[in-house]
Amino acid sequence: MKTLLIVRHAKTERDHPDGDHARGLTPRGTREATALGHDLHGRIGTPDRIVTSDARRAVQTATLIATACAAADRLHLDPALYGADLADLLTALRRLPDSAMTVILVGHNPGLEALVPALTGGSDRHLPPACLAHLTLPVDRWAAVQRGTATLVAWVEPTAG
């Protein structure tokens, strides 16, 4: 059994002179990501791996979560997650090391919004900034992840920041 915690990056600034990839968190986003990190630590303890897009806002979100979860040494950047669609995200999951039982995946919409219902077989649902979808997957190997087999354990949206 694997545990996957899907997190959309926290609230970001609207624009950045260097483009979308460089947009960072707002003060509210920083508070939301920190609170989510503490919630995650209470929920799962220290994850085996945190995988994040290399966009600045995702890295900032993942770093705040990693700090709260005592997992700074388990943070891995995956540039393929920036702009990833459902197929890209499934490929990224299937490449995870099998030694990682609990993984936090930090990324972006619309890919993450497509990933949750694809894995659970559930209906589409909006994934707002700093939202968490906590899933369990009945597999021993990440390469065996299939559509429609995950169970949604929890859906956590940020409190007003």
C-alpha positions as CSV (number, residue, x, y, z in Angstrom):
1,M,0.0,0.0,0.0
2,K,1.3,3.4,-1.0
3,T,0.2,6.8,0.3
4,L,0.1,9.8,-2.1
5,L,-0.5,13.3,-0.9
6,I,-1.3,15.6,-3.8
7,V,-0.7,19.3,-3.1
8,R,-1.3,22.3,-5.3
9,H,1.1,25.1,-4.7
10,A,-0.1,27.8,-2.3
11,K,-1.4,31.3,-3.2
12,T,1.0,33.2,-5.6
13,E,1.7,36.6,-6.8
14,R,-0.3,37.5,-10.0
15,D,2.7,38.4,-12.1
16,H,6.5,38.4,-12.1
17,P,8.8,40.3,-14.4
18,D,10.6,37.1,-15.3
19,G,7.5,35.2,-16.2
20,D,5.2,32.6,-14.8
21,H,7.9,30.1,-13.8
22,A,9.4,32.8,-11.5
23,R,6.1,33.7,-9.7
24,G,6.5,33.3,-5.9
25,L,4.2,32.9,-2.9
26,T,2.3,35.8,-1.4
27,P,2.5,36.2,2.4
28,R,-0.9,34.4,2.5
29,G,0.5,31.6,0.4
30,T,3.5,31.3,2.8
31,R,1.1,31.1,5.8
32,E,-1.1,28.5,4.0
33,A,1.9,26.3,3.0
34,T,3.3,26.4,6.5
35,A,-0.1,25.5,8.0
36,L,-0.5,22.7,5.5
37,G,3.0,21.4,6.3
38,H,2.0,21.2,10.0
39,D,-1.2,19.4,9.1
40,L,0.7,16.9,6.9
41,H,3.2,16.2,9.6
42,G,0.4,15.5,12.1
43,R,-1.4,13.4,9.5
44,I,1.6,11.3,8.2
45,G,4.7,12.1,10.1
46,T,7.7,12.5,7.9
47,P,7.2,11.5,4.3
48,D,9.7,9.3,2.4
49,R,9.8,11.7,-0.5
50,I,8.5,15.1,-1.6
51,V,8.5,15.7,-5.3
52,T,7.9,19.1,-6.7
53,S,7.8,21.1,-9.9
54,D,10.8,23.4,-10.3
55,A,8.6,26.5,-10.6
56,R,9.4,28.9,-7.8
57,R,6.0,28.9,-6.2
58,A,5.9,25.0,-6.1
59,V,9.5,24.9,-4.7
60,Q,8.6,27.4,-2.0
61,T,5.4,25.4,-1.0
62,A,7.3,22.1,-1.0
63,T,10.2,23.6,1.1
64,L,7.8,25.0,3.7
65,I,6.0,21.6,3.9
66,A,9.4,19.8,4.1
67,T,10.5,22.0,6.9
68,A,7.3,21.4,8.9
69,C,7.6,17.6,8.2
70,A,11.3,17.4,9.1
71,A,11.9,16.2,5.6
72,A,14.2,18.8,4.0
73,D,16.6,16.1,2.9
74,R,13.8,14.3,1.1
75,L,12.9,17.1,-1.3
76,H,13.3,16.3,-5.0
77,L,12.8,18.8,-7.9
78,D,11.3,17.4,-11.1
79,P,11.2,20.0,-13.9
80,A,8.8,17.7,-15.9
81,L,6.1,18.6,-13.3
82,Y,5.9,22.2,-14.5
83,G,3.1,22.2,-17.0
84,A,2.5,18.5,-16.6
85,D,-0.7,17.0,-17.9
86,L,-2.3,13.8,-16.7
87,A,-0.1,11.5,-18.8
88,D,3.1,13.3,-17.5
89,L,1.9,13.0,-13.9
90,L,1.2,9.3,-14.2
91,T,4.6,8.8,-15.7
92,A,6.2,10.7,-12.9
93,L,4.4,8.6,-10.3
94,R,5.3,5.4,-12.0
95,R,9.0,6.4,-11.9
96,L,9.0,6.9,-8.1
97,P,11.3,4.6,-6.1
98,D,9.5,1.7,-4.5
99,S,11.2,2.3,-1.2
100,A,9.1,5.5,-0.9
101,M,5.9,4.4,0.8
102,T,4.6,7.9,1.5
103,V,5.1,10.6,-1.2
104,I,4.0,14.3,-1.3
105,L,3.6,15.6,-4.9
106,V,3.5,19.4,-5.3
107,G,2.5,20.8,-8.6
108,H,0.0,22.8,-10.6
109,N,-3.4,22.8,-12.2
110,P,-4.9,21.8,-14.5
111,G,-2.7,18.6,-14.3
112,L,-3.3,17.9,-10.6
113,E,-7.1,18.5,-11.0
114,A,-7.1,15.8,-13.6
115,L,-4.9,13.4,-11.6
116,V,-7.1,13.1,-8.5
117,P,-10.3,11.9,-10.3
118,A,-8.2,9.8,-12.7
119,L,-6.7,7.9,-9.7
120,T,-9.8,7.7,-7.6
121,G,-12.4,7.2,-10.4
122,G,-14.3,10.1,-8.7
123,S,-15.7,13.2,-10.3
124,D,-13.8,16.3,-11.1
125,R,-13.3,18.7,-8.3
126,H,-11.5,22.1,-8.2
127,L,-8.2,21.9,-6.4
128,P,-7.6,25.4,-5.0
129,P,-4.1,26.7,-4.0
130,A,-2.7,24.9,-0.9
131,C,-5.3,22.1,-1.2
132,L,-4.4,18.6,-0.3
133,A,-5.8,15.3,-1.7
134,H,-4.7,12.4,0.5
135,L,-4.9,9.1,-1.4
136,T,-4.0,5.5,-0.7
137,L,-3.0,3.2,-3.6
138,P,-3.3,-0.6,-3.3
139,V,0.1,-1.2,-4.9
140,D,3.5,-2.3,-3.7
141,R,5.3,-0.8,-6.7
142,W,4.7,2.7,-8.0
143,A,5.0,1.4,-11.6
144,A,1.8,-0.5,-10.9
145,V,-0.3,2.7,-10.3
146,Q,-3.5,2.4,-12.4
147,R,-6.4,4.7,-13.0
148,G,-9.4,4.3,-10.8
149,T,-7.8,2.3,-8.0
150,A,-6.9,4.9,-5.4
151,T,-9.0,5.7,-2.4
152,L,-9.5,9.4,-1.3
153,V,-8.8,9.4,2.4
154,A,-9.1,13.2,2.9
155,W,-9.6,16.4,1.1
156,V,-8.2,19.5,2.9
157,E,-8.7,23.0,1.7
158,P,-6.9,25.9,3.3
159,T,-8.6,28.0,5.9
160,A,-9.0,31.7,5.0
161,G,-5.6,33.3,5.2
